[in-house]
């Protein structure tokens, strides 16, 4: 079905090939201000040429204005300086004769514009990209060396799985795929034995800010958003891209070989995006990294496909927050957002129509207007006598409409209206998505994909209607799991990918790097398999789907003959926690090899374990005795018990053995767990979960931020029933230890007191009102212009606080008593810091303040703690357990200055270790795992972080479970004080203690294992059922 004509113009478009994404033909010879390389005044004396025949006038003109233009064209021809006059005189040219807009153009200027008229206005093709039979890769990096990968398990990116398959890479393309391939003749070949390892296409990340939002997060490297105005379509990410961004090597090491680098989402129109291959060349040339690099007019047909351009728009919260709330200028509302987009489109449509009118006149001025085949055939059949040969014009020419109309700012929008640009629109919610579709209809704009699009699964009918109108289908570039960080993302559903797949809506998974560190994009996307998406559907959404949405699936995104030789060899299931590529090939060259593979003790297997079938959901009355049978193993965190039964009465464990006897069977509920695994409830420590529900700009949904020099207590601001807390409970997080958000009012440090609370209650349920005292040093805790403006000032404030506590003898209030508890080691002091330098300063202060090692300090964050491992070990040798480490997050990245030396592949190992936990274990430093404090939507993935550390640090299953359950309690609570709820915290899997544990259909960190049910025995005291089943949103 033909696409409907735009409402802004009824004129037909000229047909021809597009301009280059880099060259912008209109902005080269003309420029934004119509400057020409040759100019002529109206009084110049000009040389004439031989007489030429008058042109026939066009048959139809749409308006009276064009009739007038036609007369001016005729006049322009008659008085053209190139026309021969019989008297051989050289007339002076009066431009006023041709109208107020007329200009005299040099022949080069005129020809350049006319070339664009003929070849630069046609829309790009609809449908899949096309590829020639024998295509070439203009980026070939093989240097004549072929690579033959034998006996791989090929996941082709299109849904296919082919074991025992050979793949030949030659001349930068995939030359052959099959079994028993022979070494190619005539070229040297490197043979790799895959031994069944998985080979996938290179990952395509169609939403990245790598290279423009540069690690380690310094202001000098932040070039994502140009906030001069809410619409800046003329910006180009290629102009800011830093090929030496340290993130690029890390991203490549994760198997990501192509990235579409978009401007940010501050502006309604952020500018043009550019696609890059991720290896940084020896030239350090940004141009050499472009996906389109090397394509010329001579080889374009052999490369195949269409040379698409890409653009970024945004809607919703961001533009109105930055400009309305932040700068006091439009847009303040979504209405303002929509108006400004329409305004840009209207201006671009006007410019486009002016260009088309100029081109129509220029064709008649030139006298060489292209004819279609029918016209040419008819002309051949018509016999003419005394036919004279036409001579081309060579001199300057008058155009009655002046120079070709151009605009540096609007050119990308005009190209978008012409159908030459793939539009990527940042948009989340139902009403925003449908508004942008409404605007796009008005101007006949195609939308390649909505990005983020947390509600896109809610508008399936609108998407189907759009497609039924003959428009290019709209895709989605979405997160598999990232959510909850602002209102737009609060209602995201884990089932959105499945819904899109069921209805045939194309979707891709993306990183939004550095929002998600793109090195781990395969793992981050693999979490969709937790909620039912097939593994091959995840791989498709990482490879061929984004390539198709970008219009480059003829080159990248699948393992097939003729594709660019971008492939990744994995030793494990690529989606599993702990999976790191062994080798990455781009354009036929080996560009990354995992040099620390031998140092990874427990990589996940290629074939992941098949989980057991979840037990039936049984309603358990609050007063019932619960008898659990069919337990494969119980992992307490200290030991593992096999083939157990477990009985709970009145919320407490009364039997944990290979066989339990229950005398009173009248009130017993029996549940067969079918070989499930039991662990303690997971404990999330150090985040703000339970204190805020929507992070970002919505402070009213949580505790807010205190400015106080006194102790601030988290127990006073706990809130229950939010989506973030519920999502964590649905993945087994039963306890939280959350310090409030606070900054000092006048001092250098803010001290915050965390509480232990249980999740998934309708009202806050405090298990222990005081867990630890928290403060922060360095990083975001420093605040210029205040007493907290320096690390040295913060360390001094820490000394003063602890010295005063140690000297105090009579505590008169709760604050004074709590400081005494810290000074005497009854309550831990948790110091959030990442830099090795700051960690060393903190440990020196502890030596001075606590020479006997009575106090219990915890370093939280600890990204560079491996560099201070000797200091940590010395502190614990003097007094075991006096200093612990809460690693948060468990997978560090070099995102900030204080974390720029973090230990994580592909970084070089440190003393033979590739993860901090291995060193802490070796030196007997107590540790546990946590999450990023303010990324609360990620807390539900705590169990997968344990699996990562288990793989990289060589932990046992018991140690990994301990690090996210009882180990967190060991670090962050003053356990053993005999409080009323002490057993509820301590003895979660011991006879006599309250039952607080999880039942899993497999190992806790397995990708496909599910939480079958959670048990919270304390609920029995409240008359509630102690068994709860997960209910994901």
SULZIMO-V785016 format. One line per field, one symbol per residue. ss: DSSP state (H for helix, E for strand, - for the rest). phi: phi as a letter, one per 40 degrees, with the letter a starting at -180 (. if undefined). burial: + if it has 9 or more other ideal C-beta (glycine too) atoms within 8 Angstrom, else -. A space follows every 10 residues. Layout:
ss: ???
phi: ???
burial: ???
This chain:
ss: ---------- ---------- ----HHHH-- ---------- ---------- ---------- ---HHHHHHH HHHHHHHH-- ---------- ----HHHH-- --EEE-HHHH HHHHHHHHH- ---------- ---------- -----EEEEE EEEEE----- EEEEEEEEEE --EEEEEE-- --------EE EEE----EEE E-EEEEEE-- --E-----HH HE-------- E----EHHH- -----HHHHH HHH--EEEEE E-------EE EEEEEEE--- -----HHHHE ---------H HHH-----EE EEEE--HHHH HHHHHHH--- ---HHHHHHH HHHHHHHHHH HHHHHHHHHH HHHHHH---- --HHHHHHHH H--------- ------EEE- ---------- HHHHHHH--- EEEEEEE--H HHHHHHHHHH HH------EE EE---HHHHH HHHHHHHH-- ----EEEE-- ------HHH- -----HHHHH HH----EEE- --E----HHH HHHHHHHHHH H---HHHHHH HH-HHHHHHH ---------- ---E--EEEE ---------- EEEEEE--EE EEE---HHH- ---------- ---------- ----EEEEEE EEEEE----E EEEEEEEEE- -EEEEEE--- -------EEE EEEEEEEEEE -EEEE---E- -E------HH HE---EE--- -EEHHHH--- --HHHHHHH- --EEEEEE-- -EE------- -EEEEEEE-- ----EEEEEE EEEEEE--HH H--------- HHHHHHHHHH HHHHHHH--- ---HHHHHHH HHH----EEE EEE--HHHHH HHHHHHHHH- ------EEEE E---HHHHHH HHHHHHHH-- --EEEEE--- ------HHH- ---------E --E--HHHHH HH----EEE- -----HHHHH HHHHHHHHHH HHH---HHHH HHH--HHHHH HH-------- -HHHHH---- ---E-EEEEE ---------- EEEEEEHHHH HH----EE-- ---
phi: .cccccccab ccccbicccc cccfdccccb gcbgcbcabb cccccbccbc cbcccccdcb bcaccccccc cccccccccc ccccbccfcb cccbcdcchc ccacbccccc ccccccdcbb bcccccgccb bccbcbbcbd bcfgccbbcb fcccccgbhc bbcfbbbbba fgbccabibg ccdccgbcbb bbccfgccbb cdcbbcabbd gbbcccgcdc bbbcbcccac bbcccbcccb cbcbddcccc ccccgcbbbc cbccbcbcbc hcbbcbcccc cccfcccccc dcdgcbccbd cccggbccbb bbbaagcdcc ccccccbgbc ccbcccdccc cdcccccccc cdcccccdcc ccccccgbcc bccccccccc cccbcfcbcc bccbccacbc bgcdcbaccc dcccccccgb bccbbcabcd cccccccccc cdbfccbcac bgfcbcccbd dccccdcccg ccdcbbbbcc acagcaddbc cdbccddccc ccbgccabca bfdcdbccdb cccdcccccd bhccdccccd cbbccccccc gbccbbhaca dgcdcbbbbb cbdcccchcb dcabbbfgbc babccbdccc cbccccccdc cccccccbcb cccccbbcbg ccabbchbab bbfbbabbbf gbcbaaacab bbccccbbbc bccfgcbbbc dcbcbgcbdg babbcgcccc cacgbcbacc cbbcdcbcbb gccccccccc bgccbbbbcc cabccbccbb bbbcbcbccg bcbdbccacb babbabbgfc ccbdgbccca ccccccccdc ccccccccbb cbaccccccc cccbgcbcbb bcabcccccc ccccccdccb ccgccbbbcb hgdbcccbcc ccccccccad gcbbbbcacc bcaccbdcbc bccadccccb fgbbaddccc cccfccaaba bcdbcccccc cdcccccdcd ccbgcccccc cdcbbccccd cbbccgcgcc bcccccbcbb chcccaabbb caccccdccb ccabbbcccc cbgbccbbbc bcb
burial: -----+-++- --++-+-+++ +--+++++++ +--+-+---+ -+---+-++- -+--+----- +----++-++ -++++++-++ +++-+----- --+-+--+-- -+++++++++ -+++++++++ ++-+----+- ++--++++++ ++--++++++ +++++++--- -+--++++++ +++++++--- +--+--+-++ -+-+-+++++ ++++++++++ +++++++--- ++--++---+ ++++++++-+ +++-++++++ ++++++++++ ++++++++++ ++++++++++ +----+--++ +++-+---++ -++++-++++ ++++++++++ ++++------ +--+-+++++ ++++++++++ ++++++++++ +++++++--- -----+---- ---------- --+-++++++ ++++++++-+ ++++++++-+ +++++++++- -++++++-++ -+++++++++ +++++++-++ -+++-++-+- --++++++++ ++++++++++ -+++++++++ +-+-++++++ ++++-+++++ ++++++++++ +-+-++++++ ++++++++++ ++++++++++ -+++++++++ ++++++++++ ++++++++++ ++-+-++-++ -+++-+-++- ++--+----+ -+-+++++++ +++++++--+ ---+++++-- +++-++---+ -+-----++- +-++-+++++ ++++++++++ +++++--+-- -++--+-+-- +++++-++++ -+++++++++ ++++++++++ ++++--++++ ++++++++++ +--+++++-+ +++++++++- ++----+++- +-+++++++- +++++--+-- -----+++++ +++-+-++++ ++++++-+++ +++-+++-++ --+-++++++ ++++++-++- +++-++--+- -+++++++++ ++++++-+++ ++++++--++ --++++++++ +-+-++++++ +-+-++++++ ++++++++++ +++-+-++++ ++++++++++ +++++----- -+++++-+++ --++++++++ ++++++++++ ++++++++++ ----++++-+ ---
